[in-house]
Amino acid sequence: MDLDIYDAVVVGGGPAGATAACDLANAGRRVMLLDRDGRIKPCGGAVPPRLLEDFDVPQSLLVARARSARMIAPSDRKVDMPVGEIGYVGMVDRDVFDEWLRVRAQNAGAERVTGVFERIERDETGSTVVYRRGRGAPEERICTKLVIGADGARSAVAKQNIPGAQNMKCVFAYHEIIKSPAETPEGFGGTRCDVFYQGKLSPDFYAWVFPHGDTASIGTGSAVKGFSLREAIKDLRSDMGLSDCETIRREGAPLPLKPLKCWDNGRDVILAGDAAGVVAPSSGEGIYYAMTGGRHVAGAANVFLATGDAKALGKARATFMKEHGKVFWILGMMQHFWYSSDKRRERFVAMCADKDVQELTWQAYMNKRLVRAKPLAHIKIFLKDCAHLLGLKPVAR
C-alpha cells in the first residue's frame, strides 16, 4: 500500500469542489483537487451579493450587475421587476470564476491534479483508493481517508457509492455564449435579466437571456425527451434580434431537480454541489448553493477526519437542509404547479407584477432565506396566490 495518504480527494473543481478543497486546505488538511481539463458548465452565471460576502469573492470577478429582471409570459406580456436599492444580481463568467476558485484552493495548499475519476476501491487493509486516469497516461492509485464527489449531476462518484443516486431526476440545460450588442430593437438590455416562461421555449422550465458585459448567456432547459433545446435557442435569438451575434461557445449539461436524500455512504464518501442535487428548483440557481453545500461538506469532513466518526458526514446534508430546505420545498412546489402549462405560466407572470411579490422575492434572493419581517405581506401574497391558482383573478394584458 502507498504510504502517501491524502486526508481528502475532491473529485470535481466547480464551485462546490473548489470551495470544499479550499476550506479543508485552510484547516490544515492534505487535499487533492482532481478535475477534468477544460470543461465549462453551462450556466446563466447569476450570483447574489451575499455570495461575494460569504465566500470572500472580489467584485472584480463580476462582469455585469443586473438591476432588474423582466418576466415574459406566453402571450409576450412583459413584467419588469426592478431590484431597487437592496442590491443587484451579479453576473460571472464560469470559465474565469471557477478557475479563480481552483487557484484559490491551490494557494491554500490543495494539490491540483488534472484527470478523470475512474473508481474507488478498498484495499486489503481497508484503506480507500481512488483510481484516476490522465490523458494518455496509465491509471494511477491515490490513497485517501475521504472522497468528496463534486463531479456534477451525473456524478460517477455518486453512482458507484450512494444508493439511489443513479435515479436523480434532472433538467437538461443548454446555452450559447454570444458577443452581445449594445442593445437591439427587440429589447435586449445589458443591465437586465430576461426570463421567458413560454412553453415554446421550454415546456417545463424556462429560458433566459442574461447579460455578461461584452457577452451574454442565452439558454433554456427541459426534462422533456425529444424537445429541441437548440431549436428553442435559435428561435429565442431570432426573437431578440441576436441571430447575427457571434457565437463564442455552446454548452450543455444536466441540472438536478432536488437534493438527494443521502449525501454520504456512512464510511468514506460524501457528495457536494450538483452531485448532491443542490440546485434550487424553479429558478435553477446553483452557484451560491453549490458553494454553501461545499462549505457544509468541508465542515463535516473536518470533523470526520478529526474523530474518525463517519456519522459526522451526515451532518452536512442535515445542516444544509435546515438552512435551505424550506426554500427548496417552496420553489419545487412552484415549479411543479406554475410551469405545467402556458395558462398557468401566464398567471404566474401576472402575479410577478405585484409589488409585494417583487419585494419579498428580491429580499429572499439577496438574503437566501424566507423573509419573516413582513407577515402581513405574506398573508396578502398567499391570498393573491390562491386567487390566481383558482382562476378568480383575471390576467391583465
C-alpha positions, 0 to 999 in steps of 0.5 A: 500500500502507498504510504502517501495518504491524502486526508481528502480527494475532491473529485470535481473543481466547480464551485462546490469542489473548489470551495470544499478543497479550499476550506479543508486546505485552510484547516490544515488538511492534505487535499487533492483537487482532481478535475477534468481539463477544460470543461465549462458548465453551462450556466446563466452565471447569476450570483447574489451579493451575499455570495461575494460576502460569504465566500470572500469573492472580489467584485472584480470577478463580476462582469455585469450587475443586473438591476432588474429582471423582466418576466415574459409570459406566453402571450409576450406580456412583459413584467419588469421587476426592478431590484431597487436599492437592496442590491443587484444580481451579479453576473460571472463568467464560469470559465474565469470564476471557477478557475479563480476558485481552483487557484484559490484552493491551490494557494491554500495548499490543495494539490491540483491534479488534472484527470478523470475519476475512474473508481474507488476501491478498498484495499486489503487493509481497508484503506480507500483508493481512488483510481484516476486516469490522465490523458494518455497516461496509465491509471494511477492509485491515490490513497485517501481517508475521504472522497468528496464527489463534486463531479456534477449531476451525473456524478460517477462518484455518486453512482458507484457509492450512494444508493439511489443516486443513479435515479436523480431526476434532472433538467437538461440545460443548454446555452450559447455564449454570444458577443452581445450588442449594445442593445437591439430593437427587440429589447435586449438590455445589458443591465437586465435579466430576461426570463421567458416562461413560454412553453415554446421555449421550454415546456417545463422550465424556462429560458433566459437571456442574461447579460455578461458585459461584452457577452451574454448567456442565452439558454433554456432547459427541459426534462422533456425527451425529444424537445429541441433545446437548440431549436428553442435557442435559435428561435429565442435569438431570432426573437431578440434580434441576436441571430447575427451575434457571434457565437463564442461557445455552446454548452450543455449539461444536466441540472438536478431537480432536488437534493438527494436524500443521502449525501454520504455512504456512512464510511468514506464518501460524501457528495457536494454541489450538483452531485448532491442535487443542490440546485434550487428548483424553479429558478435553477440557481446553483452557484451560491448553493453549490458553494454553501453545500461545499462549505457544509461538506468541508465542515463535516469532513473536518470533523470526520477526519478529526474523530474518525466518526463517519456519522459526522458526514451526515451532518452536512446534508442535515445542516444544509437542509435546515438552512435551505430546505424550506426554500427548496420545498417552496420553489419545487412546489412552484415549479411543479404547479406554475410551469405545467402549462402556458395558462398557468405560466401566464398567471404566474407572470401576472402575479410577478407584477405585484409589488409585494411579490417583487419585494419579498422575492428580491429580499429572499434572493439577496438574503437566501432565506424566507423573509419573516419581517413582513407577515402581513405581506405574506398573508396578502401574497398567499391570498393573491396566490390562491386567487390566481391558482383558482382562476378568480383573478383575471390576467391583465394584458 
